[in-house]
């Protein structure tokens, strides 16, 4: 892998970041112990497998052209031991201690002079469970790309990758120049004209969907502190499918309705008045297509959704979410404030360099909370023979945002990772409990005691 220009959206994420506002995403993978498992063995395995993933050897460097651009280049001084670390957990409750530590580790910015990622082995005492926190800069990967990169540490994926590499050898890949071939210049110019037209259309849509009234709940209006807290929740995937079978819609509709109900439950539990207007959620949508070109950069758009926290009935909340999401899908991912990611993908590098800080500060004009679903492989996964029992995804917080919710399904469970500004939401554990309580209530209202097998 040679030199590769950062895609426009990747460049935007790179410039959004500051020391107080790290722009990385991650996942906390929890494993059950296996015989002869030791922290040293797992740490060595993580290092070996991470070093074999080409993308994790890339760092960001300045380029002369295009002006304001940057490029991915192979780190000639790459040392995987700078990126993989073991940290013990002293808390008697392993998950409580691992979650607390993961939140603290997510606060730390990633070094800009090295490949922007870290892996932490958390716990790993003899005979006990352990976790691996994977942290990647958002410029390096979107959710789906992060899954593809992070999956390389698992036994099953690593074995397939090693077999394919051995079969075809390791052909030399000539570096890709950041200077375009002169014969491509005319085509690029015509393409840029088309991109400008698309950008104007998307930009107008974003402006129309923006808002001037920034009043919201106390939690959502708290200033960013740069601190991070992590909390987790677990839902039964079988119950999710029973609700879907009874009520219709998509699994994502149901989970969005659960988040809305949990926010309502949490606000009232705080003694906080419900907002006059429903808080707005940004719901990312991948623009990658199965069988399409394996683009390395972020390929995102998003839908904007008012989370119906003012509706008292769980079924009413679900139907409101279904209606709004159907409307979003009918309009397509290039409409509304959620299309800001597509707009960023149309802008030249220099615009990102000077405009990204302003755009980062304007995030609250578009949405209050990020809610995203991250797809995982359906097959059972393991690390060094230790089975994966749970994987909690973690989404980044934009500047001025206090809460991000990410969900993934694995092993018959929906694992929910909640990332919050630590000072704005010190009671994040209560919100995580509210997610589980709301899911149980929605199931009771819609399917009752139905425990029949899901087809």
C-alpha positions, 0 to 999 in steps of 0.5 A: 500500500503506497500513498493515498489522498485522504477522501474529502469526508476523511479530511473533514473528520481529521480537521474536526478534531481538537485535543478537547474533542477527539474524533475517534470511534471504537468498540469494547469487545468482551471475551470469556477465558479459555484454558492457558490464556494469559495476558502476555499471550493475548497481548502478543496475539493482538500485536501480531494480528494488528501488524498484519493489517495494512491499513493500521500501518498508515499515518497522515502526512501533508502534501503539496497538492492539492492545496490543503490536502493530506495523504495516507502514507506507510509509517516507515518507523511503524512499531506495533508495540506503540499501539497495543497496551495491557491495563489491569482492572482493579474493580471487583465487578469486571464489566463495571471496571472495564467500562469505566476504564474504556471511557477514560481511554476514549478521552485520550487523543490519538497521536497525529504523527503515527497511525491513528489507532490504539488497542488496549487489553483490559483485565486478562487475569488468569482464569477471568474474562478480559476485554479489548478496546479498539480505538480508531480515528474517524478519518481512518474508517467509518463504522462498516470499515472499522468493523472490517479492520477490527475483525482482523484480530479474530481467529476466524478472520485472521485464518482466512486472511493468512490463507489468502495471502499465502495463496497469492503471495505478497505482490509489490504494490507501487505507490500511488502518487498524489499528483494526478496523471495529466491525461486525467485532468480534463475528466477531473475538471468535468467531474468537479463541475458536476460535484459543484452542482451536487454540492449546491443542491445538498447544501441547500437541503442542509440549510433548509433543515437547520434550525435557529432555535437551539433550546433543548434539554439541560443535558443536551445544552451542557458545554463540552468538557472533553471527558468521556463516560461509557455505559452499556446495555444488553437487549434480547435479539429474539424479543426484538424480532418478536416486536418486529413480527407483531408491529412491522417496521425494521429492527432499526425503527424499534431500536430508535423508538427504544432510545426515544423512550429511554430518553423520556424515562431518564429525563423524567427520572431526573426530574427534568421537564420534557422538551417543548420539541423532540430532540433530533437524532442523526442516524448515519447511513452507509453509502457502501454497496454490497459488491461495490468497489472497496473504497477505503474512505468514509462513505456516509450520509445520514437521516435526521429524526425527531425522537418522539420523547413527548409521546407517552405511549411506547406503541405511539413512539414506535409508529412515529419513528416508523413514519418519520424513517419511511419519509426519510427513506423515500426522500433519500440520503441526499435530503435534509441536514443528515446530508451534511456528510455528503456535502463534505464529500463534495468540498475541496481540501482547502475548504475543509482546512479552514471551514471544518472548525466552524462546521464542528461548532455548528453541529448543534444546529443540526442535531442533539444526539447521534444514534447508529447501528453497526453491523457485525459478522453473524458467525461466532468469533474468538481471540486466541481460542477465547470466545467473544461474548459481547461487543459494544460499539462506541460512536464519536461525539461532535463538538457541543454534543453530549451523547452518542448511542451505538448498537450492534447485534451478536450472539443473540443479543443487541449490545448498546454502547452509550458514550457521553460527555462525562461532566454533562451526563454523570448519570449515564448508567441510569440512561443505560438502565432506562434503555433496558427498561424501555425495551422490556416495556415495549415488548410487554405492550406489543407482544406480551408473554409471547416467547415463541421461537423467531422464524 
